């Protein structure tokens, strides 16, 4: 099983004022041109994130985590990894 996990206090998820607020982000896991998994992640700033992605076959994958929509979209994380 594959799990998406971020430690508490990740710099991309901190608020500018330092106050605790809920942050909603979207994630897309793709392999080549095919979208494997997609969903939403909701967390409070400073808390750890954990999302179960399920079983992944061998291969090269890309994980993209964003906030906002349209021209307000901001990429928090773009990560490529390989499952062996």
C-alpha positions as CSV (number, residue, x, y, z in Angstrom):
1,X,0.0,0.0,0.0
2,X,1.1,3.5,-0.7
3,X,0.5,6.4,1.6
4,X,1.0,10.1,1.0
5,X,2.5,11.6,4.2
6,X,3.8,15.1,5.1
7,X,5.3,16.1,8.4
8,X,3.7,18.8,10.6
9,X,4.8,22.3,9.8
10,X,5.7,21.9,6.2
11,X,6.7,25.2,4.8
12,X,4.3,25.1,1.8
13,X,1.3,24.7,4.2
14,X,2.1,27.5,6.7
15,X,-0.1,30.5,6.9
16,X,1.4,34.0,6.5
17,X,-0.2,35.3,9.7
18,X,0.8,32.3,11.7
19,X,-2.9,31.6,12.7
20,X,-4.3,28.2,12.5
21,X,-6.7,27.8,9.6
22,X,-7.9,25.0,7.4
23,X,-6.2,24.6,4.1
24,X,-7.8,22.7,1.2
25,X,-5.6,21.2,-1.5
26,X,-6.1,18.9,-4.4
27,X,-3.8,16.1,-5.4
28,X,-3.3,14.2,-8.7
29,X,-1.3,11.1,-9.1
30,X,-0.5,10.3,-12.7
31,X,1.5,7.7,-14.7
32,X,2.4,8.9,-18.1
33,X,-0.6,10.6,-19.5
34,X,-3.1,8.7,-17.3
35,X,-4.5,10.0,-14.1
36,X,-4.3,7.2,-11.5
37,X,-5.7,8.9,-8.4
38,X,-7.1,12.3,-7.6
39,X,-8.8,13.8,-4.5
40,X,-8.8,16.5,-1.9
41,X,-6.6,17.0,1.2
42,X,-7.9,19.1,4.1
43,X,-5.6,20.0,6.9
44,X,-5.0,22.6,9.6
45,X,-1.7,24.5,9.3
46,X,1.0,22.9,11.4
47,X,-0.7,19.4,11.4
48,X,0.5,16.3,9.6
49,X,-1.2,15.1,6.4
50,X,-1.8,11.4,5.7
51,X,-3.7,10.1,2.7
52,X,-4.0,6.5,1.6
53,X,-3.3,6.2,-2.2
54,X,-3.8,2.4,-2.5
55,X,-1.6,-0.1,-4.3
56,X,0.6,1.1,-7.1
57,X,2.2,-1.0,-9.8
58,X,5.8,-0.7,-10.8
59,X,6.7,2.4,-12.8
60,X,7.3,6.1,-12.9
61,X,4.7,8.3,-11.2
62,X,4.1,12.1,-10.8
63,X,2.4,13.6,-7.8
64,X,1.0,17.1,-8.0
65,X,-0.5,19.0,-5.1
66,X,-2.2,22.4,-5.7
67,X,-4.4,24.9,-4.1
68,X,-6.8,27.4,-5.7
69,X,-8.4,27.3,-9.1
70,X,-7.8,28.8,-12.5
71,X,-5.3,31.7,-12.5
72,X,-5.2,31.5,-8.7
73,X,-3.9,28.0,-8.7
74,X,-0.6,27.5,-6.8
75,X,1.5,24.4,-7.0
76,X,2.6,23.3,-3.5
77,X,4.4,20.2,-4.6
78,X,5.4,18.5,-7.9
79,X,7.2,15.3,-7.2
80,X,8.3,12.4,-9.5
81,X,9.0,9.0,-8.0
82,X,9.5,5.4,-9.0
83,X,7.9,2.3,-7.6
84,X,10.0,-0.9,-7.9
